[in-house]
Amino acid sequence: MYKFSKQSIKNLNTCHKDLRTLFNEVIKHYDCTIVCGHRNKEDQDKAYAEEKSQVRWPDSKHNKYPSMAVDVAPYELNGIDWGKTQTSYFAGFVKGVHAVLYDQGIITHRLRMGIDWDSDNDINDTKFWDPCHFELISNKII
């Protein structure tokens, strides 16, 4: 069984309860790291300037507290794998775990992923590729 580092736990603890529940289940089966949860103004401005975010402070779901978004990356044998295949596989795993927890009523929000912003299961139409981004959305189907 995998476990989060102290820094990952610290980052995850800035997130909404549903994200904490989701990724505490994911880590039991898939090694990953919590890159960031909540972003303050300085961190959001930096992410925007580096084109890692398309929104300015305070419009990111990372800017809420607790954060409604989290960036999580999969660990592989040689560290974090940012490739499209591996991050897509990881996102699919997260989506499956989310579906089970949501259907069981353990978490109450739907999930949107940075590889499929419109949630149409077509990652090839994604214009802003953000493979480690996962955010909570309302319970309405989009």
C-alpha positions in Angstrom: 0.0 0.0 0.0 1.2 3.5 -0.9 1.1 6.5 1.4 1.4 10.2 1.0 4.5 12.2 2.1 4.2 14.8 4.8 4.1 17.5 2.2 1.4 15.8 0.2 -0.7 15.4 3.4 -0.2 19.1 4.2 -1.3 20.1 0.6 -4.3 17.7 0.7 -5.4 19.1 4.0 -6.1 22.5 2.4 -8.7 20.8 0.2 -12.4 20.2 0.5 -13.4 17.0 2.4 -14.6 15.3 -0.8 -11.1 15.7 -2.4 -9.4 14.5 0.8 -11.7 11.4 0.8 -11.2 10.7 -2.9 -7.4 10.9 -2.8 -7.0 9.1 0.5 -8.7 6.2 -1.3 -6.7 6.6 -4.5 -3.4 6.5 -2.7 -4.3 3.0 -1.3 -4.1 1.7 -4.9 -2.0 4.1 -7.0 1.2 6.0 -5.9 0.8 9.7 -6.4 1.7 13.0 -5.0 -0.4 16.1 -4.1 1.3 18.9 -6.0 -1.0 21.6 -4.6 -4.4 22.3 -3.1 -5.1 25.8 -2.0 -3.3 28.6 -3.8 -2.9 32.1 -2.2 -2.8 35.2 -4.4 1.0 35.0 -5.0 0.9 31.3 -6.0 -2.1 31.9 -8.3 -0.4 34.9 -9.9 2.7 32.8 -10.5 0.7 29.8 -12.0 -1.1 32.3 -14.3 2.1 34.0 -15.4 3.7 30.5 -16.1 0.6 29.6 -18.1 -0.1 26.7 -15.7 -3.5 28.3 -15.0 -5.9 30.2 -17.3 -7.6 32.2 -14.6 -6.4 35.0 -12.3 -6.8 35.3 -8.6 -9.4 34.8 -7.1 -11.2 33.0 -9.9 -9.5 29.6 -9.6 -11.1 26.8 -7.6 -7.7 26.5 -6.0 -8.2 30.0 -4.4 -11.2 28.9 -2.3 -10.6 27.7 1.2 -10.9 24.8 1.6 -9.8 24.4 -2.0 -12.3 23.0 -4.5 -9.4 21.9 -6.7 -6.2 19.8 -6.3 -3.3 19.0 -8.5 -2.2 15.4 -8.2 0.5 13.6 -10.2 1.2 9.9 -10.5 4.5 8.5 -9.4 6.1 5.9 -11.6 9.4 4.0 -11.2 11.5 7.0 -12.1 9.4 9.7 -10.5 6.5 11.8 -11.7 5.5 10.9 -15.3 4.0 13.9 -17.0 3.4 12.1 -20.3 0.0 12.1 -21.9 -0.5 8.3 -21.7 0.4 7.9 -18.0 -1.5 11.0 -16.8 -4.5 9.9 -18.8 -4.4 6.5 -17.3 -4.1 8.0 -13.8 -7.0 10.4 -14.4 -9.1 7.4 -15.6 -8.3 5.6 -12.4 -9.2 8.6 -10.3 -12.5 9.0 -12.3 -13.4 5.4 -11.5 -12.7 5.7 -7.8 -14.7 8.9 -7.8 -17.7 7.2 -9.5 -17.8 4.5 -6.8 -17.5 6.9 -3.9 -20.1 9.3 -5.4 -22.5 6.5 -6.2 -22.2 5.2 -2.6 -22.9 8.7 -1.3 -19.5 8.9 0.4 -18.7 12.1 -1.5 -21.3 14.6 -2.6 -19.7 16.5 -5.5 -19.1 15.5 -9.1 -15.5 15.7 -10.5 -14.1 17.6 -13.5 -10.6 16.8 -14.7 -8.1 19.0 -16.5 -7.8 16.4 -19.3 -11.5 16.6 -20.1 -12.9 20.0 -19.1 -16.2 19.4 -20.8 -16.6 15.9 -19.3 -17.5 14.4 -22.7 -14.9 11.5 -22.4 -13.0 12.9 -25.3 -9.6 14.1 -24.2 -8.6 15.0 -27.8 -10.8 18.1 -27.8 -9.2 19.5 -24.7 -7.6 22.9 -25.5 -5.9 23.6 -22.1 -4.2 20.3 -21.1 -3.9 20.2 -17.3 -3.5 16.5 -16.6 -2.9 16.7 -12.9 -5.9 19.0 -12.2 -9.0 17.7 -10.5 -11.9 19.9 -9.3 -15.2 19.6 -7.6 -18.3 20.8 -9.4 -21.9 21.0 -8.5 -24.1 17.9 -8.5 -25.8 19.0 -11.8 -24.7 17.0 -14.8 -22.8 19.2 -17.2 
